[in-house]
Amino acid sequence: MSETRPPTPVQVDPVLGRLRARPLDYTRHAECRMDCRHVSKDEVEEILRVGEVDPERTRSDGECPSYAVEGTSSDDQRLRIVYAGCATETRVVTAIDLDTDWPCDCR
């Protein structure tokens, strides 16, 4: 009789774990970029769940450290979402479509 082993737990990136643990707050800039680049709040949340942090785009020179997280949404849009890991919230800083250069005027 073969022994059944429990599934191996999936390792969560500690940065993504911290970002997911706080409520999302969208900056005006992020909302404007999301609108003109056809990115929904559901997709922003999805990328936070399924994306990967690009360590070369991590910055700590602002009020809160920011992390670029890249992934593909369920509608096949390749996205880079920048999240700032603040003390009480995760700010959505901007949203970028990696395949399409959408016209956008967010001043």
KOLKEZA-699235 format. One record per atom (N, C-alpha, C, O, CB): residue number from 1; residue in three letters; atom name; x, y, z. Coordinates in steps of 0.02 Angstrom, whole numbers, plus 32768, in hexadecimal, padded with zeros to 4 digits. Atoms other than C-alpha are relative to their C-alpha. Glycine has a CB too. Layout:
% KOLKEZA-699235
> NUM, ala, CA, X, Y, Z
...
This chain:
% KOLKEZA-699235
> 1, met, N, 802A, 7FC6, 8000
> 1, met, CA, 8000, 8000, 8000
> 1, met, C, 802D, 803E, 8000
> 1, met, O, 805A, 8044, 8029
> 1, met, CB, 7FD0, 7FFF, 803D
> 2, ser, N, 7FD7, 7FC4, 8004
> 2, ser, CA, 8049, 80A9, 7FCE
> 2, ser, C, 7FE8, 8034, 8033
> 2, ser, O, 7FAD, 803A, 8042
> 2, ser, CB, 8000, 801E, 7FB9
> 3, glu, N, 800E, 7FCD, 7FCE
> 3, glu, CA, 8053, 8135, 804C
> 3, glu, C, 7FEF, 8042, 7FDC
> 3, glu, O, 8013, 8057, 7FAF
> 3, glu, CB, 803D, 800A, 8030
> 4, thr, N, 8013, 7FC0, 801D
> 4, thr, CA, 7FFA, 81D8, 8020
> 4, thr, C, 8021, 8037, 8028
> 4, thr, O, 801B, 803B, 8065
> 4, thr, CB, 7FB3, 8008, 8000
> 5, arg, N, 7FDE, 7FC8, 7FE0
> 5, arg, CA, 805F, 8273, 8045
> 5, arg, C, 7FD6, 803F, 7FF8
> 5, arg, O, 7FB6, 8049, 7FC4
> 5, arg, CB, 8047, 800A, 7FE3
> 6, pro, N, 8024, 7FC1, 8008
> 6, pro, CA, 8012, 831C, 8067
> 6, pro, C, 8022, 802B, 7FCC
> 6, pro, O, 805F, 8026, 7FC2
> 6, pro, CB, 7FFD, 8026, 8044
> 7, pro, N, 7FE0, 7FD5, 8033
> 7, pro, CA, 802E, 839D, 7FDE
> 7, pro, C, 8033, 802F, 801F
> 7, pro, O, 802B, 8045, 8058
> 7, pro, CB, 7FCA, 8028, 7FDA
> 8, thr, N, 7FCD, 7FD1, 7FE9
> 8, thr, CA, 80C7, 840A, 7FEE
> 8, thr, C, 7FE2, 8046, 7FFF
> 8, thr, O, 7FC6, 805B, 7FCD
> 8, thr, CB, 803F, 7FFC, 7FD3
> 9, pro, N, 801C, 7FBD, 8000
> 9, pro, CA, 8094, 84B8, 8025
> 9, pro, C, 8023, 802E, 7FCE
> 9, pro, O, 8060, 8029, 7FC5
> 9, pro, CB, 8004, 801E, 8047
> 10, val, N, 7FE4, 7FD2, 8030
> 10, val, CA, 80AD, 853F, 7FA3
> 10, val, C, 8022, 8038, 8027
> 10, val, O, 8006, 8055, 8055
> 10, val, CB, 7FC8, 801D, 7FD1
> 11, gln, N, 7FDA, 7FCA, 7FDF
> 11, gln, CA, 8132, 85BC, 7FD7
> 11, gln, C, 7FE7, 8043, 7FE6
> 11, gln, O, 7FE5, 804F, 7FAA
> 11, gln, CB, 804B, 7FF8, 7FF3
> 12, val, N, 8016, 7FBE, 8013
> 12, val, CA, 80F1, 866E, 7FD8
> 12, val, C, 803A, 8030, 8009
> 12, val, O, 805B, 8030, 803D
> 12, val, CB, 7FC2, 8017, 802B
> 13, asp, N, 7FCD, 7FCD, 7FFB
> 13, asp, CA, 816B, 86F9, 7FB3
> 13, asp, C, 7FF0, 802C, 803C
> 13, asp, O, 7FB8, 8045, 8041
> 13, asp, CB, 8004, 802B, 7FBE
> 14, pro, N, 800F, 7FD9, 7FC3
> 14, pro, CA, 817B, 8756, 805A
> 14, pro, C, 7FEB, 8048, 7FF1
> 14, pro, O, 7FC2, 8065, 8015
> 14, pro, CB, 803C, 8000, 802D
> 15, val, N, 8014, 7FBC, 8013
> 15, val, CA, 816D, 87FF, 8003
> 15, val, C, 7FB7, 8000, 7FEB
> 15, val, O, 7F90, 802A, 8001
> 15, val, CB, 802C, 801C, 7FC6
> 16, leu, N, 8046, 8004, 8016
> 16, leu, CA, 80CB, 87CB, 7FAD
> 16, leu, C, 7FD2, 7FF1, 803B
> 16, leu, O, 7F9A, 800B, 803E
> 16, leu, CB, 7FF8, 7FCB, 7FCA
> 17, gly, N, 8027, 800F, 7FC5
> 17, gly, CA, 808C, 8785, 8051
> 17, gly, C, 7FF1, 803F, 8028
> 17, gly, O, 7FB9, 8049, 803F
> 17, gly, CB, 8023, 7FCD, 802C
> 18, arg, N, 800A, 7FC1, 7FDB
> 18, arg, CA, 80A6, 882D, 80A7
> 18, arg, C, 7FD2, 802F, 7FDA
> 18, arg, O, 7FA7, 804F, 7FF8
> 18, arg, CB, 8044, 8023, 800C
> 19, leu, N, 802B, 7FD3, 8027
> 19, leu, CA, 8055, 888D, 8017
> 19, leu, C, 7FB8, 7FE8, 8002
> 19, leu, O, 7F8A, 8011, 8006
> 19, leu, CB, 8019, 8003, 7FB7
> 20, arg, N, 8045, 801C, 7FFF
> 20, arg, CA, 7FBE, 8818, 8017
> 20, arg, C, 7FDE, 8009, 8043
> 20, arg, O, 7FA1, 800B, 8047
> 20, arg, CB, 8002, 7FB7, 7FEE
> 21, ala, N, 801B, 7FFF, 7FBC
> 21, ala, CA, 7FA8, 8827, 80D3
> 21, ala, C, 7FDF, 8044, 8011
> 21, ala, O, 7FBA, 8048, 8042
> 21, ala, CB, 8036, 7FF1, 8033
> 22, arg, N, 801C, 7FBE, 7FF2
> 22, arg, CA, 7F79, 88E0, 80CB
> 22, arg, C, 7FCB, 8013, 7FCD
> 22, arg, O, 7FCD, 7FFB, 7F94
> 22, arg, CB, 8038, 8035, 8001
> 23, pro, N, 8033, 7FEA, 8031
> 23, pro, CA, 7EE2, 8935, 807B
> 23, pro, C, 8020, 8027, 7FC7
> 23, pro, O, 8052, 804A, 7FD1
> 23, pro, CB, 7FCA, 802A, 8023
> 24, leu, N, 7FE8, 7FDA, 803A
> 24, leu, CA, 7EFC, 897D, 7FCD
> 24, leu, C, 7FE4, 8046, 8000
> 24, leu, O, 7FA9, 8051, 800E
> 24, leu, CB, 7FEE, 7FDB, 7FBE
> 25, asp, N, 8014, 7FBB, 8008
> 25, asp, CA, 7EF7, 8A38, 7FB5
> 25, asp, C, 801B, 8017, 7FBC
> 25, asp, O, 8057, 800F, 7FAE
> 25, asp, CB, 801C, 802E, 803B
> 26, tyr, N, 7FEE, 7FED, 8044
> 26, tyr, CA, 7EF9, 8A7C, 7F02
> 26, tyr, C, 8010, 804A, 7FFD
> 26, tyr, O, 7FE6, 8074, 8011
> 26, tyr, CB, 7FC8, 7FED, 7FCE
> 27, thr, N, 7FF0, 7FBA, 800B
> 27, thr, CA, 7F54, 8B1E, 7EDB
> 27, thr, C, 7FD9, 801B, 7FC4
> 27, thr, O, 7FC2, 7FF3, 7F9B
> 27, thr, CB, 804D, 800B, 7FF6
> 28, arg, N, 8022, 7FE2, 803B
> 28, arg, CA, 7F04, 8B98, 7E60
> 28, arg, C, 8025, 7FED, 7FC0
> 28, arg, O, 8006, 7FDD, 7F8D
> 28, arg, CB, 7FFD, 804C, 8006
> 29, his, N, 7FD7, 8012, 803A
> 29, his, CA, 7F94, 8B75, 7DEA
> 29, his, C, 7FF1, 7FB8, 7FEA
> 29, his, O, 7FE7, 7FAB, 7FAE
> 29, his, CB, 804C, 8008, 8010
> 30, ala, N, 800E, 8046, 8011
> 30, ala, CA, 7F74, 8AB9, 7DF3
> 30, ala, C, 7FBB, 7FF9, 7FE0
> 30, ala, O, 7FB3, 7FD6, 7FAE
> 30, ala, CB, 8004, 7FD3, 803E
> 31, glu, N, 8044, 8005, 801C
> 31, glu, CA, 7EB9, 8ACE, 7DD3
> 31, glu, C, 7FFE, 801C, 7FB9
> 31, glu, O, 7FDB, 8000, 7F8F
> 31, glu, CB, 7FCE, 8026, 802C
> 32, cys, N, 7FFE, 7FE4, 8044
> 32, cys, CA, 7EDD, 8B3C, 7D3B
> 32, cys, C, 8022, 7FCF, 7FD1
> 32, cys, O, 8008, 7FC1, 7F9B
> 32, cys, CB, 8025, 8044, 8000
> 33, arg, N, 7FDB, 8030, 802B
> 33, arg, CA, 7F5D, 8AC1, 7CF4
> 33, arg, C, 7FD7, 7FC0, 7FF5
> 33, arg, O, 7FD7, 7FA5, 7FBE
> 33, arg, CB, 8044, 7FEF, 801F
> 34, met, N, 802A, 803B, 8008
> 34, met, CA, 7EE9, 8A2F, 7D15
> 34, met, C, 7FC8, 800D, 7FCE
> 34, met, O, 7FB9, 7FE2, 7FA4
> 34, met, CB, 7FE2, 7FEA, 8044
> 35, asp, N, 8037, 7FEF, 802E
> 35, asp, CA, 7E5C, 8A87, 7CB9
> 35, asp, C, 8018, 8001, 7FB8
> 35, asp, O, 7FF9, 7FE1, 7F8D
> 35, asp, CB, 7FE2, 8044, 8013
> 36, cys, N, 7FEB, 7FFA, 8045
> 36, cys, CA, 7EBE, 8AB2, 7C1D
> 36, cys, C, 8023, 7FC0, 7FE6
> 36, cys, O, 8028, 7FB7, 7FA9
> 36, cys, CB, 802F, 803B, 7FF8
> 37, arg, N, 7FDF, 803E, 8015
> 37, arg, CA, 7F18, 8A09, 7C1B
> 37, arg, C, 7FD3, 7FC3, 8007
> 37, arg, O, 7FE9, 7F8A, 8001
> 37, arg, CB, 8040, 7FF6, 8027
> 38, his, N, 8032, 8035, 7FFD
> 38, his, CA, 7E79, 89A3, 7C34
> 38, his, C, 8012, 7FCA, 8033
> 38, his, O, 8010, 7F8E, 8024
> 38, his, CB, 7FF8, 7FE0, 7FBB
> 39, val, N, 7FEF, 802D, 7FC9
> 39, val, CA, 7EAE, 8956, 7CDA
> 39, val, C, 7FCD, 800A, 8037
> 39, val, O, 7FC2, 8042, 804E
> 39, val, CB, 804A, 800D, 801A
> 40, ser, N, 8033, 7FFC, 7FCC
> 40, ser, CA, 7E28, 892E, 7D5A
> 40, ser, C, 801F, 7FF5, 8045
> 40, ser, O, 8058, 7FDE, 804C
> 40, ser, CB, 7FC8, 7FCC, 7FF3
> 41, lys, N, 7FE9, 800D, 7FBC
> 41, lys, CA, 7E37, 8927, 7E17
> 41, lys, C, 8006, 7FB5, 800C
> 41, lys, O, 8032, 7F9E, 8031
> 41, lys, CB, 7FCF, 801F, 8034
> 42, asp, N, 7FFA, 8049, 7FFB
> 42, asp, CA, 7E17, 886D, 7E09
> 42, asp, C, 8042, 7FE7, 7FE5
> 42, asp, O, 8061, 7FBA, 8002
> 42, asp, CB, 7FC6, 7FDD, 7FDB
> 43, glu, N, 7FC0, 8014, 801D
> 43, glu, CA, 7EB0, 885D, 7D9A
> 43, glu, C, 803A, 8015, 802D
> 43, glu, O, 806B, 7FF0, 8034
> 43, glu, CB, 8009, 801F, 7FB9
> 44, val, N, 7FCB, 7FE9, 7FD1
> 44, val, CA, 7F1A, 88C4, 7E14
> 44, val, C, 8005, 7FCE, 803A
> 44, val, O, 803D, 7FBC, 804E
> 44, val, CB, 7FF0, 8048, 801B
> 45, glu, N, 8000, 8030, 7FCA
> 45, glu, CA, 7EE7, 884C, 7E9E
> 45, glu, C, 8019, 7FBC, 7FE8
> 45, glu, O, 803C, 7F99, 800D
> 45, glu, CB, 7FB9, 7FF9, 801E
> 46, glu, N, 7FEA, 803F, 801C
> 46, glu, CA, 7F04, 87B6, 7E2D
> 46, glu, C, 804C, 7FFE, 7FF9
> 46, glu, O, 806C, 7FCC, 800B
> 46, glu, CB, 7FDF, 7FF4, 7FBB
> 47, ile, N, 7FB7, 7FFE, 8008
> 47, ile, CA, 7FB6, 87EC, 7E04
> 47, ile, C, 8023, 7FFC, 8043
> 47, ile, O, 8059, 7FDE, 8049
> 47, ile, CB, 8016, 8040, 7FDA
> 48, leu, N, 7FE3, 8005, 7FBC
> 48, leu, CA, 7FD8, 8800, 7EBE
> 48, leu, C, 8000, 7FB7, 8018
> 48, leu, O, 802B, 7FA3, 803F
> 48, leu, CB, 7FD9, 802D, 8032
> 49, arg, N, 8004, 8047, 7FED
> 49, arg, CA, 7FA3, 8749, 7ED2
> 49, arg, C, 802E, 7FD3, 7FD5
> 49, arg, O, 804D, 7FA5, 7FF0
> 49, arg, CB, 7FB8, 7FE7, 7FFA
> 50, val, N, 7FDE, 8030, 802D
> 50, val, CA, 7FF6, 86FA, 7E39
> 50, val, C, 8042, 801A, 7FE3
> 50, val, O, 8068, 7FF4, 7FC4
> 50, val, CB, 7FD2, 7FEF, 7FC7
> 51, gly, N, 7FC5, 7FE2, 801F
> 51, gly, CA, 8082, 8772, 7E07
> 51, gly, C, 8040, 7FF2, 8026
> 51, gly, O, 8040, 7FD1, 805B
> 51, gly, CB, 7FF7, 804B, 7FFA
> 52, glu, N, 7FBE, 8007, 7FE2
> 52, glu, CA, 813A, 8775, 7E2F
> 52, glu, C, 8021, 8044, 8005
> 52, glu, O, 801B, 806D, 7FD8
> 52, glu, CB, 802D, 7FCF, 7FD7
> 53, val, N, 7FDC, 7FC1, 7FF5
> 53, val, CA, 81A2, 8803, 7E77
> 53, val, C, 803D, 8002, 7FD4
> 53, val, O, 8062, 7FD2, 7FCF
> 53, val, CB, 8014, 8007, 804B
> 54, asp, N, 7FC2, 7FF4, 8026
> 54, asp, CA, 8226, 884A, 7E03
> 54, asp, C, 8030, 8025, 802E
> 54, asp, O, 8028, 8061, 8037
> 54, asp, CB, 7FF1, 8029, 7FBD
> 55, pro, N, 7FD4, 7FE0, 7FCE
> 55, pro, CA, 82B3, 886D, 7E7F
> 55, pro, C, 8028, 803B, 7FE4
> 55, pro, O, 803B, 8068, 800A
> 55, pro, CB, 8030, 7FCD, 801B
> 56, glu, N, 7FDA, 7FC8, 801D
> 56, glu, CA, 830D, 88E0, 7E05
> 56, glu, C, 7FD8, 8040, 7FFD
> 56, glu, O, 7FF4, 8076, 7FF3
> 56, glu, CB, 8018, 7FED, 7FBA
> 57, arg, N, 802B, 7FC5, 8002
> 57, arg, CA, 8278, 8956, 7E08
> 57, arg, C, 7FE8, 8014, 8046
> 57, arg, O, 7FBD, 803F, 804D
> 57, arg, CB, 7FC4, 7FF3, 7FD3
> 58, thr, N, 8011, 7FEE, 7FBB
> 58, thr, CA, 826B, 895C, 7EC6
> 58, thr, C, 8022, 8041, 8012
> 58, thr, O, 805D, 804B, 8003
> 58, thr, CB, 8014, 7FC7, 8031
> 59, arg, N, 7FE4, 7FBE, 7FEE
> 59, arg, CA, 8283, 8A0B, 7F0B
> 59, arg, C, 7FF0, 800E, 8049
> 59, arg, O, 7FBA, 7FFC, 8062
> 59, arg, CB, 7FE4, 8039, 7FD3
> 60, ser, N, 800D, 7FEE, 7FBA
> 60, ser, CA, 8295, 8A4A, 7FBC
> 60, ser, C, 800E, 804A, 800B
> 60, ser, O, 801D, 805E, 8044
> 60, ser, CB, 802B, 7FD5, 802E
> 61, asp, N, 7FF0, 7FB9, 7FFA
> 61, asp, CA, 82AE, 8B03, 7F99
> 61, asp, C, 7FC3, 802C, 800C
> 61, asp, O, 7FCA, 8069, 8010
> 61, asp, CB, 8024, 8017, 7FC3
> 62, gly, N, 803D, 7FDA, 7FF5
> 62, gly, CA, 81FA, 8B38, 7FB6
> 62, gly, C, 7FE8, 7FFA, 8048
> 62, gly, O, 800C, 7FE3, 8074
> 62, gly, CB, 7FC9, 7FEA, 7FD1
> 63, glu, N, 801E, 8004, 7FBD
> 63, glu, CA, 8187, 8B43, 804C
> 63, glu, C, 7FFB, 7FB8, 8017
> 63, glu, O, 8005, 7FA9, 8052
> 63, glu, CB, 7FBB, 8021, 8000
> 64, cys, N, 8006, 8047, 7FF1
> 64, cys, CA, 816C, 8A86, 8044
> 64, cys, C, 8026, 7FDA, 7FCA
> 64, cys, O, 8027, 7FF1, 7F90
> 64, cys, CB, 7FB4, 7FE9, 8004
> 65, pro, N, 7FDE, 8026, 8035
> 65, pro, CA, 81D3, 8A01, 7FE9
> 65, pro, C, 7FCE, 7FE9, 7FCB
> 65, pro, O, 7F96, 7FD6, 7FDC
> 65, pro, CB, 8025, 7FC4, 801D
> 66, ser, N, 802D, 8014, 8036
> 66, ser, CA, 8188, 89D8, 7F3F
> 66, ser, C, 801B, 7FC4, 7FDC
> 66, ser, O, 8058, 7FBA, 7FD5
> 66, ser, CB, 7FF5, 803A, 7FCF
> 67, tyr, N, 7FEF, 803F, 8020
> 67, tyr, CA, 8185, 8934, 7EE3
> 67, tyr, C, 7FD9, 7FF9, 7FBF
> 67, tyr, O, 7F9C, 8001, 7FBE
> 67, tyr, CB, 7FF1, 7FC4, 802F
> 68, ala, N, 8020, 800E, 8040
> 68, ala, CA, 8162, 8911, 7E2C
> 68, ala, C, 7FF0, 7FB5, 7FFE
> 68, ala, O, 801C, 7F8B, 8007
> 68, ala, CB, 802E, 8015, 7FC3
> 69, val, N, 8017, 8046, 8002
> 69, val, CA, 80FC, 8871, 7E1D
> 69, val, C, 7FE5, 7FF4, 7FBA
> 69, val, O, 7FB8, 8017, 7FA3
> 69, val, CB, 7FCA, 7FF1, 8038
> 70, glu, N, 8014, 800F, 8045
> 70, glu, CA, 80E8, 8823, 7D71
> 70, glu, C, 7FDD, 7FBD, 7FFD
> 70, glu, O, 7FED, 7F8E, 8020
> 70, glu, CB, 803E, 8000, 7FD2
> 71, gly, N, 8025, 803E, 800A
> 71, gly, CA, 806E, 87A0, 7D37
> 71, gly, C, 7FCF, 8008, 7FC8
> 71, gly, O, 7FC9, 803E, 7FAA
> 71, gly, CB, 7FDC, 7FEC, 8040
> 72, thr, N, 8032, 8000, 8035
> 72, thr, CA, 7FE7, 8772, 7CBB
> 72, thr, C, 7FBC, 7FF7, 8020
> 72, thr, O, 7FB0, 7FC9, 8047
> 72, thr, CB, 800E, 7FC8, 7FCC
> 73, ser, N, 8044, 8003, 7FE5
> 73, ser, CA, 7F32, 8794, 7CE5
> 73, ser, C, 7FD8, 7FC9, 7FDE
> 73, ser, O, 7FEF, 7FAD, 7FAC
> 73, ser, CB, 7FDC, 8044, 7FF9
> 74, ser, N, 8029, 8035, 801C
> 74, ser, CA, 7EA7, 8718, 7CC2
> 74, ser, C, 7FE7, 800F, 7FB9
> 74, ser, O, 7FD2, 7FE1, 7F96
> 74, ser, CB, 7FC6, 7FF2, 802D
> 75, asp, N, 8013, 7FEF, 8046
> 75, asp, CA, 7E7E, 8778, 7C21
> 75, asp, C, 803E, 8008, 7FD4
> 75, asp, O, 803C, 8028, 7FA0
> 75, asp, CB, 7FD6, 8040, 7FFE
> 76, asp, N, 7FC0, 8003, 8026
> 76, asp, CA, 7F34, 875F, 7BE5
> 76, asp, C, 8021, 8045, 7FF7
> 76, asp, O, 8046, 804E, 7FC7
> 76, asp, CB, 7FF4, 7FE2, 7FBD
> 77, gln, N, 7FDE, 7FC0, 8003
> 77, gln, CA, 7F6B, 8812, 7C05
> 77, gln, C, 803F, 7FFA, 802C
> 77, gln, O, 803B, 7FED, 8068
> 77, gln, CB, 7FD1, 803C, 8019
> 78, arg, N, 7FC1, 8002, 7FDB
> 78, arg, CA, 8023, 8815, 7C37
> 78, arg, C, 8008, 8044, 8022
> 78, arg, O, 800C, 8077, 8001
> 78, arg, CB, 803E, 7FF0, 7FD1
> 79, leu, N, 8001, 7FC2, 7FDA
> 79, leu, CA, 802D, 8896, 7CC2
> 79, leu, C, 803B, 8005, 8030
> 79, leu, O, 8057, 7FD3, 8047
> 79, leu, CB, 7FC0, 8005, 8027
> 80, arg, N, 7FD2, 7FF0, 7FCA
> 80, arg, CA, 80A9, 88E9, 7D35
> 80, arg, C, 7FD9, 8032, 802C
> 80, arg, O, 7FC6, 8067, 8016
> 80, arg, CB, 8046, 801F, 7FE5
> 81, ile, N, 8022, 7FD5, 7FD0
> 81, ile, CA, 8056, 8933, 7DCF
> 81, ile, C, 8034, 8013, 8034
> 81, ile, O, 8058, 7FE8, 804E
> 81, ile, CB, 7FC1, 7FDD, 8021
> 82, val, N, 7FD2, 7FE9, 7FCC
> 82, val, CA, 80BD, 899D, 7E47
> 82, val, C, 7FD7, 800C, 803F
> 82, val, O, 7FA8, 8034, 8041
> 82, val, CB, 8026, 8040, 7FEA
> 83, tyr, N, 801F, 7FFC, 7FBE
> 83, tyr, CA, 8089, 898A, 7EFD
> 83, tyr, C, 8032, 801F, 8031
> 83, tyr, O, 806E, 800F, 802E
> 83, tyr, CB, 7FE7, 7FBB, 8019
> 84, ala, N, 7FD6, 7FE5, 7FCB
> 84, ala, CA, 80CE, 89EF, 7F8F
> 84, ala, C, 7FEB, 7FE0, 8042
> 84, ala, O, 7FB0, 7FE4, 8055
> 84, ala, CB, 7FFC, 804F, 8003
> 85, gly, N, 800E, 8021, 7FC1
> 85, gly, CA, 80DA, 8990, 8032
> 85, gly, C, 8006, 8030, 803A
> 85, gly, O, 803C, 8038, 8056
> 85, gly, CB, 802E, 7FC4, 800B
> 86, cys, N, 8001, 7FD0, 7FC9
> 86, cys, CA, 80A9, 8A11, 80B4
> 86, cys, C, 7FEC, 7FDD, 8041
> 86, cys, O, 7FD8, 7FA2, 8040
> 86, cys, CB, 7FCF, 803B, 7FF1
> 87, ala, N, 800B, 801E, 7FBE
> 87, ala, CA, 808F, 89F3, 816E
> 87, ala, C, 7FBA, 7FE4, 8009
> 87, ala, O, 7FB1, 7FAE, 8025
> 87, ala, CB, 800E, 8032, 8036
> 88, thr, N, 8045, 8015, 7FF4
> 88, thr, CA, 7FD1, 89E6, 816C
> 88, thr, C, 7FDA, 7FEE, 7FC1
> 88, thr, O, 7FA0, 7FD9, 7FC5
> 88, thr, CB, 7FDC, 8036, 8025
> 89, glu, N, 8023, 800D, 803F
> 89, glu, CA, 7FA7, 89CF, 80B4
> 89, glu, C, 8033, 7FEC, 7FCB
> 89, glu, O, 806F, 7FF7, 7FD2
> 89, glu, CB, 7FD8, 803D, 7FEA
> 90, thr, N, 7FD9, 800B, 803D
> 90, thr, CA, 7FE7, 8993, 800D
> 90, thr, C, 7FE4, 802F, 7FCC
> 90, thr, O, 7FAB, 8029, 7FB7
> 90, thr, CB, 7FFD, 7FB5, 7FE8
> 91, arg, N, 8015, 7FD0, 8033
> 91, arg, CA, 7FDF, 8A22, 7F91
> 91, arg, C, 800D, 7FE5, 7FBB
> 91, arg, O, 8042, 7FCB, 7FAC
> 91, arg, CB, 8023, 8043, 8009
> 92, val, N, 7FF7, 800F, 8047
> 92, val, CA, 7FC4, 8A00, 7EDA
> 92, val, C, 8018, 8040, 7FE0
> 92, val, O, 7FF4, 8072, 7FDF
> 92, val, CB, 7FBD, 7FE4, 7FDE
> 93, val, N, 7FDF, 7FC3, 8019
> 93, val, CA, 803B, 8A7C, 7E88
> 93, val, C, 7FF2, 800A, 7FB6
> 93, val, O, 7FE2, 8042, 7FA0
> 93, val, CB, 804B, 7FFC, 800C
> 94, thr, N, 800D, 7FFB, 8048
> 94, thr, CA, 8026, 8A56, 7DCE
> 94, thr, C, 7FF3, 7FBB, 7FE3
> 94, thr, O, 8001, 7F88, 8003
> 94, thr, CB, 803B, 8022, 7FDC
> 95, ala, N, 800D, 803E, 8024
> 95, ala, CA, 7FF1, 89D3, 7D51
> 95, ala, C, 8019, 8008, 7FB8
> 95, ala, O, 800C, 803A, 7F98
> 95, ala, CB, 7FB3, 7FEE, 8001
> 96, ile, N, 7FE1, 7FFD, 8042
> 96, ile, CA, 804D, 89AB, 7CB0
> 96, ile, C, 7FEE, 7FC2, 7FD8
> 96, ile, O, 7FF4, 7F8A, 7FF1
> 96, ile, CB, 804D, 8007, 8005
> 97, asp, N, 800D, 8037, 802E
> 97, asp, CA, 8017, 8940, 7C1D
> 97, asp, C, 8043, 7FF4, 7FDC
> 97, asp, O, 805C, 8021, 7FBA
> 97, asp, CB, 7FC5, 8010, 7FCD
> 98, leu, N, 7FBE, 800E, 801C
> 98, leu, CA, 80B8, 88EC, 7BE4
> 98, leu, C, 8000, 7FF4, 7FB5
> 98, leu, O, 8035, 7FF2, 7F96
> 98, leu, CB, 801E, 7FC5, 8023
> 99, asp, N, 8003, 800E, 8047
> 99, asp, CA, 807A, 88C9, 7B34
> 99, asp, C, 7FE5, 803A, 7FD6
> 99, asp, O, 7FF3, 803F, 7F9B
> 99, asp, CB, 7FD5, 7FC4, 7FF4
> 100, thr, N, 8020, 7FCA, 8026
> 100, thr, CA, 8019, 8966, 7B03
> 100, thr, C, 8010, 8043, 801F
> 100, thr, O, 800A, 804C, 805C
> 100, thr, CB, 7FB4, 7FF7, 7FFE
> 101, asp, N, 7FF1, 7FBC, 7FE9
> 101, asp, CA, 804D, 8A1C, 7B10
> 101, asp, C, 7FC2, 802A, 7FF6
> 101, asp, O, 7FBA, 804C, 7FC3
> 101, asp, CB, 803D, 801E, 7FD9
> 102, trp, N, 803F, 7FDB, 8005
> 102, trp, CA, 7FA2, 8A69, 7B33
> 102, trp, C, 800C, 804A, 8008
> 102, trp, O, 8035, 805F, 8030
> 102, trp, CB, 7FCF, 7FE8, 8036
> 103, pro, N, 7FFA, 7FB8, 7FF5
> 103, pro, CA, 7F90, 8B25, 7B1E
> 103, pro, C, 7FE3, 8012, 8045
> 103, pro, O, 7FAE, 7FFA, 8058
> 103, pro, CB, 7FDB, 8028, 7FC7
> 104, cys, N, 8014, 7FF2, 7FBC
> 104, cys, CA, 7F82, 8B70, 7BCB
> 104, cys, C, 8017, 8047, 8012
> 104, cys, O, 8050, 8059, 8005
> 104, cys, CB, 801E, 7FCB, 8031
> 105, asp, N, 7FEF, 7FBC, 7FE9
> 105, asp, CA, 7F7F, 8C21, 7C13
> 105, asp, C, 7FEB, 8007, 8048
> 105, asp, O, 7FB3, 801C, 8057
> 105, asp, CB, 7FDF, 8036, 7FD3
> 106, cys, N, 800F, 7FFE, 7FB8
> 106, cys, CA, 7F88, 8C19, 7CD1
> 106, cys, C, 8029, 8036, 8021
> 106, cys, O, 805E, 8029, 803D
> 106, cys, CB, 800D, 7FBB, 8021
> 107, arg, N, 7FDB, 7FC8, 7FE0
> 107, arg, CA, 7FBC, 8CC3, 7D0F
> 107, arg, C, 7FE1, 8013, 8041
> 107, arg, O, 7FF9, 8040, 8063
> 107, arg, CB, 8002, 803C, 7FD3
